[in-house]
Amino acid sequence: MFQSALVCSVDPRGNVYVIDGGASKLLKLSPEGEVLETVGGYGWTDQAFDHPSDVIAPNGLDVYVADYGNHRIQRFDRNLNFVSSFSTRDDETAVVQFGYPRGVAQDRFGSLFITDGENKRIVKVNSSGGIESVFGDIGAGEGRLESPSRVRVSRDDRVYVQDMNRVVIFDIFGTFLGTLGNNSFRRLRSFTVDEKTVYVLDSCTVDAFPEGGKGDHLRVVLTHETADDPCAPVDIDVRGDRLYVLTEHRLSSEKVLLEQVR
């Protein structure tokens, strides 16, 4: 189905948006897995991508793509019609510049959080399109980011950032809160957040951290095709009781089943 899938995001209706890095395209799939819409192709004009790195579909209306090589965030509607593009790399004010975006997320207030790959920090953009703050950079102390990639926001207003082999936690104002999993990850590949639970794809397992890791974490039981090759997934997402597993060439979903970590 895909040349080389990279990331996925599931909207509240169960539609799945997939970045196919091999084709530089964004695909919309129905809950049944049928391809409904496609947009993209390599380039720098509106609706084209240069190494797209992340996608989110937070509300069933908007779809945001981190267009890495073009230093911008592109916004589409749910049918993948182009809406707008946001970029600050050519701004004369250094504090608001971002380049090579590696991730994008949205909080419940409509603010965007962009992983600024060029400056190794998170840029917060308010719902009016203004840069509200930056955090995780050189002055962040324990919260300083070394190579941030994915960013996600939970329902309880926590910002989770994948930073190499750890997940760093901030509040939505950029205050450092801690790290997830007590530095126990071996090969952190991806993570996602559903409500207040963080799901982490670490090496060949998926672990769940309820309440942002405040209690014991749980192991997600993989079934069906995923269980045959648990190391194949490149990304995951969770909506309600469904786990969506993306491999390089296909997408599958299954009911979330949890067990105690032994």
Secondary structure, DSSP 4 states (H G I P E B T S, - for coil): --SSEEEEEE-TTS-EEEEETTTTEEEEE-TTS-EEEEEE-BSSSTT-BSSEEEEE--SSSEEEEEEGGGTEEEEEETT--EEEEE--TT-S-GGG---SEEEEEE-TTS-EEEEETTTTEEEEE-TTS-EEEEESSTT-GGG--SSEEEEEE-TTSEEEEEETTEEEEEETT--EEEEEGGG--SSEEEEEEETTEEEEEETTEEEEEGGGGTS--EEEPP-HHHHHSTT--SEEEEETTEEEEE-SS-EEEEE--EEE--
